[in-house]
Amino acid sequence: MVATPRAAALIRALRDQHGPLLFHLSGGCCEGSAPMCLRQRDFRIGGRDVQLGEVEGCPVYAGAGQAVCWTDYHVTLDVVDGGGDSFSLEAADGVRFIARSALAAPG
């Protein structure tokens, strides 16, 4: 997983403000599959969560059922304007993280 320059800068700023972070792709209600940026101390990794990788030094997790959907894709974390209601840390800044994916080349 990689981050766009804008996303990388936001991650660094959030980490400076909140300490160690993680991302979780829930695939569930509310935010759907939007990457949720959370303080590591505030989120308990579940027994069925799978680490997909890391971005800017932050681990990225998804539930086991969701994780299989991401295995064949290159994922880029990006930021768009318009935060809306969210538990994700960046929402307070009026922005939100999104995951952009592209099918990985075979081999």
PDB file as gemmi writes it, atoms N, CA and C in Angstrom:
CRYST1    1.000    1.000    1.000  90.00  90.00  90.00 P 1                      
ATOM      1  N   MET A   1       0.854  -1.168   0.000  1.00  0.00           N  
ATOM      2  CA  MET A   1       0.000   0.000   0.000  1.00  0.00           C  
ATOM      3  C   MET A   1       0.898   1.228   0.000  1.00  0.00           C  
ATOM      4  N   VAL A   2       0.505   2.218  -0.768  1.00  0.00           N  
ATOM      5  CA  VAL A   2       1.235   3.476  -0.835  1.00  0.00           C  
ATOM      6  C   VAL A   2       0.261   4.620  -0.583  1.00  0.00           C  
ATOM      7  N   ALA A   3       0.821   5.797  -0.342  1.00  0.00           N  
ATOM      8  CA  ALA A   3       0.003   6.985  -0.116  1.00  0.00           C  
ATOM      9  C   ALA A   3       0.392   8.057  -1.120  1.00  0.00           C  
ATOM     10  N   THR A   4      -0.587   8.836  -1.549  1.00  0.00           N  
ATOM     11  CA  THR A   4      -0.289  10.002  -2.373  1.00  0.00           C  
ATOM     12  C   THR A   4       0.462  11.002  -1.493  1.00  0.00           C  
ATOM     13  N   PRO A   5       1.140  11.965  -2.095  1.00  0.00           N  
ATOM     14  CA  PRO A   5       1.833  12.965  -1.276  1.00  0.00           C  
ATOM     15  C   PRO A   5       0.900  13.682  -0.289  1.00  0.00           C  
ATOM     16  N   ARG A   6      -0.299  14.018  -0.717  1.00  0.00           N  
ATOM     17  CA  ARG A   6      -1.251  14.690   0.178  1.00  0.00           C  
ATOM     18  C   ARG A   6      -1.644  13.775   1.340  1.00  0.00           C  
ATOM     19  N   ALA A   7      -1.912  12.512   1.047  1.00  0.00           N  
ATOM     20  CA  ALA A   7      -2.275  11.569   2.106  1.00  0.00           C  
ATOM     21  C   ALA A   7      -1.103  11.351   3.059  1.00  0.00           C  
ATOM     22  N   ALA A   8       0.104  11.228   2.520  1.00  0.00           N  
ATOM     23  CA  ALA A   8       1.292  11.020   3.358  1.00  0.00           C  
ATOM     24  C   ALA A   8       1.488  12.204   4.312  1.00  0.00           C  
ATOM     25  N   ALA A   9       1.321  13.413   3.806  1.00  0.00           N  
ATOM     26  CA  ALA A   9       1.479  14.598   4.656  1.00  0.00           C  
ATOM     27  C   ALA A   9       0.416  14.622   5.751  1.00  0.00           C  
ATOM     28  N   LEU A  10      -0.815  14.248   5.416  1.00  0.00           N  
ATOM     29  CA  LEU A  10      -1.886  14.223   6.409  1.00  0.00           C  
ATOM     30  C   LEU A  10      -1.619  13.150   7.462  1.00  0.00           C  
ATOM     31  N   ILE A  11      -1.155  12.000   7.050  1.00  0.00           N  
ATOM     32  CA  ILE A  11      -0.837  10.938   8.009  1.00  0.00           C  
ATOM     33  C   ILE A  11       0.235  11.421   8.986  1.00  0.00           C  
ATOM     34  N   ARG A  12       1.283  12.043   8.472  1.00  0.00           N  
ATOM     35  CA  ARG A  12       2.351  12.540   9.349  1.00  0.00           C  
ATOM     36  C   ARG A  12       1.806  13.581  10.334  1.00  0.00           C  
ATOM     37  N   ALA A  13       0.956  14.488   9.854  1.00  0.00           N  
ATOM     38  CA  ALA A  13       0.381  15.512  10.735  1.00  0.00           C  
ATOM     39  C   ALA A  13      -0.512  14.880  11.806  1.00  0.00           C  
ATOM     40  N   LEU A  14      -1.320  13.914  11.417  1.00  0.00           N  
ATOM     41  CA  LEU A  14      -2.195  13.233  12.388  1.00  0.00           C  
ATOM     42  C   LEU A  14      -1.373  12.445  13.396  1.00  0.00           C  
ATOM     43  N   ARG A  15      -0.296  11.812  12.938  1.00  0.00           N  
ATOM     44  CA  ARG A  15       0.566  11.042  13.856  1.00  0.00           C  
ATOM     45  C   ARG A  15       1.242  11.985  14.844  1.00  0.00           C  
ATOM     46  N   ASP A  16       1.695  13.159  14.371  1.00  0.00           N  
ATOM     47  CA  ASP A  16       2.304  14.141  15.276  1.00  0.00           C  
ATOM     48  C   ASP A  16       1.308  14.594  16.334  1.00  0.00           C  
ATOM     49  N   GLN A  17       0.053  14.717  15.946  1.00  0.00           N  
ATOM     50  CA  GLN A  17      -0.991  15.201  16.859  1.00  0.00           C  
ATOM     51  C   GLN A  17      -1.510  14.111  17.795  1.00  0.00           C  
ATOM     52  N   HIS A  18      -1.657  12.871  17.285  1.00  0.00           N  
ATOM     53  CA  HIS A  18      -2.361  11.821  18.034  1.00  0.00           C  
ATOM     54  C   HIS A  18      -1.492  10.646  18.458  1.00  0.00           C  
ATOM     55  N   GLY A  19      -0.261  10.561  17.995  1.00  0.00           N  
ATOM     56  CA  GLY A  19       0.586   9.412  18.317  1.00  0.00           C  
ATOM     57  C   GLY A  19       0.406   8.308  17.292  1.00  0.00           C  
ATOM     58  N   PRO A  20       0.843   7.079  17.624  1.00  0.00           N  
ATOM     59  CA  PRO A  20       0.790   5.960  16.675  1.00  0.00           C  
ATOM     60  C   PRO A  20      -0.624   5.713  16.146  1.00  0.00           C  
ATOM     61  N   LEU A  21      -0.708   5.514  14.815  1.00  0.00           N  
ATOM     62  CA  LEU A  21      -1.983   5.328  14.134  1.00  0.00           C  
ATOM     63  C   LEU A  21      -2.070   3.970  13.470  1.00  0.00           C  
ATOM     64  N   LEU A  22      -3.279   3.594  13.089  1.00  0.00           N  
ATOM     65  CA  LEU A  22      -3.508   2.446  12.229  1.00  0.00           C  
ATOM     66  C   LEU A  22      -4.676   2.775  11.321  1.00  0.00           C  
ATOM     67  N   PHE A  23      -4.776   2.017  10.244  1.00  0.00           N  
ATOM     68  CA  PHE A  23      -5.913   2.125   9.329  1.00  0.00           C  
ATOM     69  C   PHE A  23      -6.666   0.805   9.355  1.00  0.00           C  
ATOM     70  N   HIS A  24      -7.986   0.908   9.262  1.00  0.00           N  
ATOM     71  CA  HIS A  24      -8.816  -0.287   9.199  1.00  0.00           C  
ATOM     72  C   HIS A  24      -9.836  -0.117   8.076  1.00  0.00           C  
ATOM     73  N   LEU A  25      -9.892  -1.097   7.191  1.00  0.00           N  
ATOM     74  CA  LEU A  25     -10.884  -1.131   6.114  1.00  0.00           C  
ATOM     75  C   LEU A  25     -11.993  -2.059   6.589  1.00  0.00           C  
ATOM     76  N   SER A  26     -13.076  -1.474   7.049  1.00  0.00           N  
ATOM     77  CA  SER A  26     -14.087  -2.274   7.739  1.00  0.00           C  
ATOM     78  C   SER A  26     -14.946  -3.093   6.799  1.00  0.00           C  
ATOM     79  N   GLY A  27     -15.302  -2.513   5.659  1.00  0.00           N  
ATOM     80  CA  GLY A  27     -16.207  -3.224   4.762  1.00  0.00           C  
ATOM     81  C   GLY A  27     -17.588  -3.391   5.340  1.00  0.00           C  
ATOM     82  N   GLY A  28     -17.896  -2.635   6.378  1.00  0.00           N  
ATOM     83  CA  GLY A  28     -19.174  -2.795   7.043  1.00  0.00           C  
ATOM     84  C   GLY A  28     -20.048  -1.572   6.904  1.00  0.00           C  
ATOM     85  N   CYS A  29     -20.817  -1.326   7.918  1.00  0.00           N  
ATOM     86  CA  CYS A  29     -21.774  -0.229   7.889  1.00  0.00           C  
ATOM     87  C   CYS A  29     -21.076   1.120   8.006  1.00  0.00           C  
ATOM     88  N   CYS A  30     -21.841   2.139   8.005  1.00  0.00           N  
ATOM     89  CA  CYS A  30     -21.415   3.532   8.193  1.00  0.00           C  
ATOM     90  C   CYS A  30     -20.471   4.010   7.103  1.00  0.00           C  
ATOM     91  N   GLU A  31     -19.229   3.684   7.175  1.00  0.00           N  
ATOM     92  CA  GLU A  31     -18.237   4.174   6.232  1.00  0.00           C  
ATOM     93  C   GLU A  31     -17.945   3.182   5.112  1.00  0.00           C  
ATOM     94  N   GLY A  32     -18.640   2.054   5.078  1.00  0.00           N  
ATOM     95  CA  GLY A  32     -18.396   1.067   4.029  1.00  0.00           C  
ATOM     96  C   GLY A  32     -16.970   0.578   4.059  1.00  0.00           C  
ATOM     97  N   SER A  33     -16.274   0.651   2.931  1.00  0.00           N  
ATOM     98  CA  SER A  33     -14.890   0.200   2.900  1.00  0.00           C  
ATOM     99  C   SER A  33     -13.910   1.360   2.994  1.00  0.00           C  
ATOM    100  N   ALA A  34     -14.373   2.523   3.419  1.00  0.00           N  
ATOM    101  CA  ALA A  34     -13.484   3.673   3.577  1.00  0.00           C  
ATOM    102  C   ALA A  34     -12.415   3.360   4.618  1.00  0.00           C  
ATOM    103  N   PRO A  35     -11.179   3.744   4.353  1.00  0.00           N  
ATOM    104  CA  PRO A  35     -10.128   3.518   5.348  1.00  0.00           C  
ATOM    105  C   PRO A  35     -10.373   4.407   6.567  1.00  0.00           C  
ATOM    106  N   MET A  36     -10.419   3.809   7.701  1.00  0.00           N  
ATOM    107  CA  MET A  36     -10.606   4.535   8.948  1.00  0.00           C  
ATOM    108  C   MET A  36      -9.245   4.718   9.597  1.00  0.00           C  
ATOM    109  N   CYS A  37      -8.875   5.967   9.865  1.00  0.00           N  
ATOM    110  CA  CYS A  37      -7.612   6.289  10.528  1.00  0.00           C  
ATOM    111  C   CYS A  37      -7.906   6.453  12.014  1.00  0.00           C  
ATOM    112  N   LEU A  38      -7.257   5.619  12.825  1.00  0.00           N  
ATOM    113  CA  LEU A  38      -7.558   5.570  14.253  1.00  0.00           C  
ATOM    114  C   LEU A  38      -6.274   5.560  15.070  1.00  0.00           C  
ATOM    115  N   ARG A  39      -6.361   6.020  16.301  1.00  0.00           N  
ATOM    116  CA  ARG A  39      -5.229   5.891  17.221  1.00  0.00           C  
ATOM    117  C   ARG A  39      -5.057   4.402  17.535  1.00  0.00           C  
ATOM    118  N   GLN A  40      -3.831   3.947  17.515  1.00  0.00           N  
ATOM    119  CA  GLN A  40      -3.605   2.533  17.830  1.00  0.00           C  
ATOM    120  C   GLN A  40      -4.138   2.187  19.210  1.00  0.00           C  
ATOM    121  N   ARG A  41      -4.004   3.086  20.147  1.00  0.00           N  
ATOM    122  CA  ARG A  41      -4.451   2.785  21.522  1.00  0.00           C  
ATOM    123  C   ARG A  41      -5.968   2.714  21.657  1.00  0.00           C  
ATOM    124  N   ASP A  42      -6.695   3.240  20.662  1.00  0.00           N  
ATOM    125  CA  ASP A  42      -8.154   3.282  20.736  1.00  0.00           C  
ATOM    126  C   ASP A  42      -8.845   2.161  19.970  1.00  0.00           C  
ATOM    127  N   PHE A  43      -8.076   1.312  19.300  1.00  0.00           N  
ATOM    128  CA  PHE A  43      -8.699   0.276  18.468  1.00  0.00           C  
ATOM    129  C   PHE A  43      -8.092  -1.079  18.803  1.00  0.00           C  
ATOM    130  N   ARG A  44      -8.930  -2.016  19.131  1.00  0.00           N  
ATOM    131  CA  ARG A  44      -8.476  -3.367  19.438  1.00  0.00           C  
ATOM    132  C   ARG A  44      -8.585  -4.216  18.169  1.00  0.00           C  
ATOM    133  N   ILE A  45      -7.465  -4.741  17.718  1.00  0.00           N  
ATOM    134  CA  ILE A  45      -7.445  -5.610  16.548  1.00  0.00           C  
ATOM    135  C   ILE A  45      -8.163  -6.904  16.910  1.00  0.00           C  
ATOM    136  N   GLY A  46      -9.121  -7.288  16.063  1.00  0.00           N  
ATOM    137  CA  GLY A  46      -9.889  -8.498  16.311  1.00  0.00           C  
ATOM    138  C   GLY A  46      -9.159  -9.754  15.852  1.00  0.00           C  
ATOM    139  N   GLY A  47      -9.589 -10.875  16.343  1.00  0.00           N  
ATOM    140  CA  GLY A  47      -8.990 -12.154  15.987  1.00  0.00           C  
ATOM    141  C   GLY A  47      -9.119 -12.497  14.512  1.00  0.00           C  
ATOM    142  N   ARG A  48     -10.063 -11.885  13.819  1.00  0.00           N  
ATOM    143  CA  ARG A  48     -10.254 -12.159  12.390  1.00  0.00           C  
ATOM    144  C   ARG A  48      -9.723 -11.021  11.507  1.00  0.00           C  
ATOM    145  N   ASP A  49      -9.107 -10.013  12.123  1.00  0.00           N  
ATOM    146  CA  ASP A  49      -8.503  -8.936  11.338  1.00  0.00           C  
ATOM    147  C   ASP A  49      -7.170  -9.412  10.761  1.00  0.00           C  
ATOM    148  N   VAL A  50      -6.889  -8.972   9.541  1.00  0.00           N  
ATOM    149  CA  VAL A  50      -5.680  -9.362   8.824  1.00  0.00           C  
ATOM    150  C   VAL A  50      -4.907  -8.095   8.481  1.00  0.00           C  
ATOM    151  N   GLN A  51      -3.597  -8.093   8.751  1.00  0.00           N  
ATOM    152  CA  GLN A  51      -2.801  -6.943   8.354  1.00  0.00           C  
ATOM    153  C   GLN A  51      -2.492  -7.046   6.866  1.00  0.00           C  
ATOM    154  N   LEU A  52      -2.916  -6.035   6.112  1.00  0.00           N  
ATOM    155  CA  LEU A  52      -2.705  -6.005   4.667  1.00  0.00           C  
ATOM    156  C   LEU A  52      -1.336  -5.445   4.306  1.00  0.00           C  
ATOM    157  N   GLY A  53      -0.768  -4.683   5.197  1.00  0.00           N  
ATOM    158  CA  GLY A  53       0.518  -4.025   4.948  1.00  0.00           C  
ATOM    159  C   GLY A  53       0.617  -2.827   5.844  1.00  0.00           C  
ATOM    160  N   GLU A  54       1.355  -1.824   5.362  1.00  0.00           N  
ATOM    161  CA  GLU A  54       1.434  -0.580   6.108  1.00  0.00           C  
ATOM    162  C   GLU A  54       1.595   0.571   5.135  1.00  0.00           C  
ATOM    163  N   VAL A  55       1.277   1.752   5.623  1.00  0.00           N  
ATOM    164  CA  VAL A  55       1.416   2.966   4.835  1.00  0.00           C  
ATOM    165  C   VAL A  55       1.976   4.042   5.757  1.00  0.00           C  
ATOM    166  N   GLU A  56       3.064   4.661   5.326  1.00  0.00           N  
ATOM    167  CA  GLU A  56       3.719   5.695   6.133  1.00  0.00           C  
ATOM    168  C   GLU A  56       3.988   5.201   7.557  1.00  0.00           C  
ATOM    169  N   GLY A  57       4.359   3.935   7.687  1.00  0.00           N  
ATOM    170  CA  GLY A  57       4.676   3.372   8.991  1.00  0.00           C  
ATOM    171  C   GLY A  57       3.484   2.987   9.836  1.00  0.00           C  
ATOM    172  N   CYS A  58       2.283   3.098   9.290  1.00  0.00           N  
ATOM    173  CA  CYS A  58       1.061   2.755  10.028  1.00  0.00           C  
ATOM    174  C   CYS A  58       0.510   1.437   9.492  1.00  0.00           C  
ATOM    175  N   PRO A  59       0.238   0.465  10.364  1.00  0.00           N  
ATOM    176  CA  PRO A  59      -0.337  -0.789   9.884  1.00  0.00           C  
ATOM    177  C   PRO A  59      -1.734  -0.577   9.311  1.00  0.00           C  
ATOM    178  N   VAL A  60      -2.058  -1.392   8.307  1.00  0.00           N  
ATOM    179  CA  VAL A  60      -3.369  -1.341   7.647  1.00  0.00           C  
ATOM    180  C   VAL A  60      -4.012  -2.718   7.793  1.00  0.00           C  
ATOM    181  N   TYR A  61      -5.213  -2.749   8.359  1.00  0.00           N  
ATOM    182  CA  TYR A  61      -5.926  -3.989   8.627  1.00  0.00           C  
ATOM    183  C   TYR A  61      -7.266  -4.012   7.904  1.00  0.00           C  
ATOM    184  N   ALA A  62      -7.758  -5.220   7.714  1.00  0.00           N  
ATOM    185  CA  ALA A  62      -9.122  -5.448   7.227  1.00  0.00           C  
ATOM    186  C   ALA A  62      -9.622  -6.729   7.877  1.00  0.00           C  
ATOM    187  N   GLY A  63     -10.936  -6.845   7.990  1.00  0.00           N  
ATOM    188  CA  GLY A  63     -11.504  -8.100   8.453  1.00  0.00           C  
ATOM    189  C   GLY A  63     -11.174  -9.203   7.459  1.00  0.00           C  
ATOM    190  N   ALA A  64     -11.131 -10.436   7.917  1.00  0.00           N  
ATOM    191  CA  ALA A  64     -10.729 -11.555   7.058  1.00  0.00           C  
ATOM    192  C   ALA A  64     -11.553 -11.632   5.778  1.00  0.00           C  
ATOM    193  N   GLY A  65     -12.853 -11.438   5.867  1.00  0.00           N  
ATOM    194  CA  GLY A  65     -13.704 -11.499   4.681  1.00  0.00           C  
ATOM    195  C   GLY A  65     -13.403 -10.383   3.699  1.00  0.00           C  
ATOM    196  N   GLN A  66     -13.079  -9.216   4.208  1.00  0.00           N  
ATOM    197  CA  GLN A  66     -12.743  -8.069   3.369  1.00  0.00           C  
ATOM    198  C   GLN A  66     -11.315  -8.204   2.816  1.00  0.00           C  
ATOM    199  N   ALA A  67     -10.410  -8.760   3.586  1.00  0.00           N  
ATOM    200  CA  ALA A  67      -8.999  -8.847   3.190  1.00  0.00           C  
ATOM    201  C   ALA A  67      -8.815  -9.619   1.883  1.00  0.00           C  
ATOM    202  N   VAL A  68      -9.585 -10.679   1.682  1.00  0.00           N  
ATOM    203  CA  VAL A  68      -9.437 -11.461   0.450  1.00  0.00           C  
ATOM    204  C   VAL A  68      -9.797 -10.633  -0.784  1.00  0.00           C  
ATOM    205  N   CYS A  69     -10.626  -9.625  -0.607  1.00  0.00           N  
ATOM    206  CA  CYS A  69     -11.008  -8.765  -1.737  1.00  0.00           C  
ATOM    207  C   CYS A  69      -9.868  -7.850  -2.170  1.00  0.00           C  
ATOM    208  N   TRP A  70      -8.915  -7.591  -1.293  1.00  0.00           N  
ATOM    209  CA  TRP A  70      -7.829  -6.656  -1.585  1.00  0.00           C  
ATOM    210  C   TRP A  70      -6.547  -7.344  -2.061  1.00  0.00           C  
ATOM    211  N   THR A  71      -6.479  -8.667  -2.004  1.00  0.00           N  
ATOM    212  CA  THR A  71      -5.212  -9.355  -2.262  1.00  0.00           C  
ATOM    213  C   THR A  71      -4.684  -9.192  -3.676  1.00  0.00           C  
ATOM    214  N   ASP A  72      -5.522  -9.014  -4.660  1.00  0.00           N  
ATOM    215  CA  ASP A  72      -5.072  -8.905  -6.049  1.00  0.00           C  
ATOM    216  C   ASP A  72      -4.967  -7.461  -6.535  1.00  0.00           C  
ATOM    217  N   TYR A  73      -4.946  -6.517  -5.608  1.00  0.00           N  
ATOM    218  CA  TYR A  73      -4.961  -5.107  -5.987  1.00  0.00           C  
ATOM    219  C   TYR A  73      -3.786  -4.337  -5.377  1.00  0.00           C  
ATOM    220  N   HIS A  74      -3.308  -3.358  -6.147  1.00  0.00           N  
ATOM    221  CA  HIS A  74      -2.414  -2.344  -5.603  1.00  0.00           C  
ATOM    222  C   HIS A  74      -3.326  -1.270  -5.039  1.00  0.00           C  
ATOM    223  N   VAL A  75      -3.086  -0.884  -3.808  1.00  0.00           N  
ATOM    224  CA  VAL A  75      -3.944   0.089  -3.145  1.00  0.00           C  
ATOM    225  C   VAL A  75      -3.157   1.366  -2.872  1.00  0.00           C  
ATOM    226  N   THR A  76      -3.764   2.485  -3.241  1.00  0.00           N  
ATOM    227  CA  THR A  76      -3.179   3.798  -2.963  1.00  0.00           C  
ATOM    228  C   THR A  76      -4.125   4.552  -2.056  1.00  0.00           C  
ATOM    229  N   LEU A  77      -3.605   4.997  -0.935  1.00  0.00           N  
ATOM    230  CA  LEU A  77      -4.391   5.803  -0.004  1.00  0.00           C  
ATOM    231  C   LEU A  77      -4.332   7.253  -0.472  1.00  0.00           C  
ATOM    232  N   ASP A  78      -5.489   7.889  -0.591  1.00  0.00           N  
ATOM    233  CA  ASP A  78      -5.570   9.262  -1.051  1.00  0.00           C  
ATOM    234  C   ASP A  78      -6.475  10.044  -0.107  1.00  0.00           C  
ATOM    235  N   VAL A  79      -6.577  11.344  -0.324  1.00  0.00           N  
ATOM    236  CA  VAL A  79      -7.408  12.231   0.490  1.00  0.00           C  
ATOM    237  C   VAL A  79      -8.293  13.040  -0.443  1.00  0.00           C  
ATOM    238  N   VAL A  80      -9.546  13.182  -0.064  1.00  0.00           N  
ATOM    239  CA  VAL A  80     -10.469  14.048  -0.801  1.00  0.00           C  
ATOM    240  C   VAL A  80     -11.120  15.011   0.186  1.00  0.00           C  
ATOM    241  N   ASP A  81     -11.569  16.134  -0.342  1.00  0.00           N  
ATOM    242  CA  ASP A  81     -12.248  17.126   0.489  1.00  0.00           C  
ATOM    243  C   ASP A  81     -13.657  16.644   0.816  1.00  0.00           C  
ATOM    244  N   GLY A  82     -14.155  17.073   1.974  1.00  0.00           N  
ATOM    245  CA  GLY A  82     -15.507  16.706   2.394  1.00  0.00           C  
ATOM    246  C   GLY A  82     -15.489  15.553   3.363  1.00  0.00           C  
ATOM    247  N   GLY A  83     -15.277  15.826   4.626  1.00  0.00           N  
ATOM    248  CA  GLY A  83     -15.160  14.778   5.624  1.00  0.00           C  
ATOM    249  C   GLY A  83     -16.465  14.127   6.007  1.00  0.00           C  
ATOM    250  N   GLY A  84     -17.487  14.923   6.254  1.00  0.00           N  
ATOM    251  CA  GLY A  84     -18.746  14.339   6.704  1.00  0.00           C  
ATOM    252  C   GLY A  84     -18.612  13.747   8.091  1.00  0.00           C  
ATOM    253  N   ASP A  85     -19.599  12.977   8.493  1.00  0.00           N  
ATOM    254  CA  ASP A  85     -19.575  12.317   9.797  1.00  0.00           C  
ATOM    255  C   ASP A  85     -18.728  11.066   9.694  1.00  0.00           C  
ATOM    256  N   SER A  86     -17.781  10.940  10.598  1.00  0.00           N  
ATOM    257  CA  SER A  86     -16.907   9.782  10.571  1.00  0.00           C  
ATOM    258  C   SER A  86     -16.190   9.649  11.901  1.00  0.00           C  
ATOM    259  N   PHE A  87     -15.804   8.432  12.228  1.00  0.00           N  
ATOM    260  CA  PHE A  87     -14.979   8.176  13.397  1.00  0.00           C  
ATOM    261  C   PHE A  87     -13.502   8.340  13.053  1.00  0.00           C  
ATOM    262  N   SER A  88     -13.181   8.456  11.782  1.00  0.00           N  
ATOM    263  CA  SER A  88     -11.805   8.559  11.331  1.00  0.00           C  
ATOM    264  C   SER A  88     -11.232   9.923  11.719  1.00  0.00           C  
ATOM    265  N   LEU A  89      -9.979   9.949  12.152  1.00  0.00           N  
ATOM    266  CA  LEU A  89      -9.374  11.153  12.716  1.00  0.00           C  
ATOM    267  C   LEU A  89      -9.348  12.353  11.776  1.00  0.00           C  
ATOM    268  N   GLU A  90      -9.201  12.125  10.487  1.00  0.00           N  
ATOM    269  CA  GLU A  90      -9.075  13.240   9.549  1.00  0.00           C  
ATOM    270  C   GLU A  90     -10.381  13.990   9.325  1.00  0.00           C  
ATOM    271  N   ALA A  91     -11.515  13.409   9.693  1.00  0.00           N  
ATOM    272  CA  ALA A  91     -12.823  14.026   9.439  1.00  0.00           C  
ATOM    273  C   ALA A  91     -12.934  15.404  10.087  1.00  0.00           C  
ATOM    274  N   ALA A  92     -12.262  15.596  11.209  1.00  0.00           N  
ATOM    275  CA  ALA A  92     -12.311  16.894  11.892  1.00  0.00           C  
ATOM    276  C   ALA A  92     -11.693  18.001  11.045  1.00  0.00           C  
ATOM    277  N   ASP A  93     -10.852  17.633  10.089  1.00  0.00           N  
ATOM    278  CA  ASP A  93     -10.211  18.605   9.198  1.00  0.00           C  
ATOM    279  C   ASP A  93     -11.004  18.824   7.906  1.00  0.00           C  
ATOM    280  N   GLY A  94     -12.201  18.210   7.798  1.00  0.00           N  
ATOM    281  CA  GLY A  94     -13.036  18.395   6.613  1.00  0.00           C  
ATOM    282  C   GLY A  94     -12.570  17.619   5.394  1.00  0.00           C  
ATOM    283  N   VAL A  95     -11.799  16.564   5.615  1.00  0.00           N  
ATOM    284  CA  VAL A  95     -11.312  15.708   4.532  1.00  0.00           C  
ATOM    285  C   VAL A  95     -11.550  14.257   4.927  1.00  0.00           C  
ATOM    286  N   ARG A  96     -11.332  13.364   3.964  1.00  0.00           N  
ATOM    287  CA  ARG A  96     -11.439  11.939   4.288  1.00  0.00           C  
ATOM    288  C   ARG A  96     -10.461  11.145   3.440  1.00  0.00           C  
ATOM    289  N   PHE A  97      -9.986  10.060   4.015  1.00  0.00           N  
ATOM    290  CA  PHE A  97      -9.128   9.144   3.279  1.00  0.00           C  
ATOM    291  C   PHE A  97     -10.000   8.267   2.376  1.00  0.00           C  
ATOM    292  N   ILE A  98      -9.494   7.932   1.224  1.00  0.00           N  
ATOM    293  CA  ILE A  98     -10.135   6.951   0.349  1.00  0.00           C  
ATOM    294  C   ILE A  98      -9.071   5.976  -0.130  1.00  0.00           C  
ATOM    295  N   ALA A  99      -9.502   4.790  -0.489  1.00  0.00           N  
ATOM    296  CA  ALA A  99      -8.603   3.777  -1.046  1.00  0.00           C  
ATOM    297  C   ALA A  99      -8.873   3.678  -2.542  1.00  0.00           C  
ATOM    298  N   ARG A 100      -7.848   3.936  -3.327  1.00  0.00           N  
ATOM    299  CA  ARG A 100      -7.944   3.770  -4.777  1.00  0.00           C  
ATOM    300  C   ARG A 100      -7.230   2.469  -5.106  1.00  0.00           C  
ATOM    301  N   SER A 101      -7.853   1.645  -5.920  1.00  0.00           N  
ATOM    302  CA  SER A 101      -7.263   0.340  -6.202  1.00  0.00           C  
ATOM    303  C   SER A 101      -7.128   0.121  -7.701  1.00  0.00           C  
ATOM    304  N   ALA A 102      -6.132  -0.666  -8.040  1.00  0.00           N  
ATOM    305  CA  ALA A 102      -5.900  -1.076  -9.420  1.00  0.00           C  
ATOM    306  C   ALA A 102      -5.496  -2.537  -9.401  1.00  0.00           C  
ATOM    307  N   LEU A 103      -6.053  -3.310 -10.309  1.00  0.00           N  
ATOM    308  CA  LEU A 103      -5.743  -4.721 -10.380  1.00  0.00           C  
ATOM    309  C   LEU A 103      -4.248  -4.916 -10.597  1.00  0.00           C  
ATOM    310  N   ALA A 104      -3.652  -5.757  -9.779  1.00  0.00           N  
ATOM    311  CA  ALA A 104      -2.218  -6.020  -9.868  1.00  0.00           C  
ATOM    312  C   ALA A 104      -1.931  -6.849 -11.117  1.00  0.00           C  
ATOM    313  N   ALA A 105      -0.784  -6.617 -11.716  1.00  0.00           N  
ATOM    314  CA  ALA A 105      -0.376  -7.405 -12.872  1.00  0.00           C  
ATOM    315  C   ALA A 105      -0.079  -8.828 -12.443  1.00  0.00           C  
ATOM    316  N   PRO A 106      -0.449  -9.828 -13.252  1.00  0.00           N  
ATOM    317  CA  PRO A 106      -0.177 -11.215 -12.889  1.00  0.00           C  
ATOM    318  C   PRO A 106       1.331 -11.463 -12.794  1.00  0.00           C  
ATOM    319  N   GLY A 107       1.655 -12.401 -11.909  1.00  0.00           N  
ATOM    320  CA  GLY A 107       3.050 -12.817 -11.833  1.00  0.00           C  
ATOM    321  C   GLY A 107       3.628 -12.459 -10.580  1.00  0.00           C  
TER     322      GLY A 107                                                      
END                                                                             
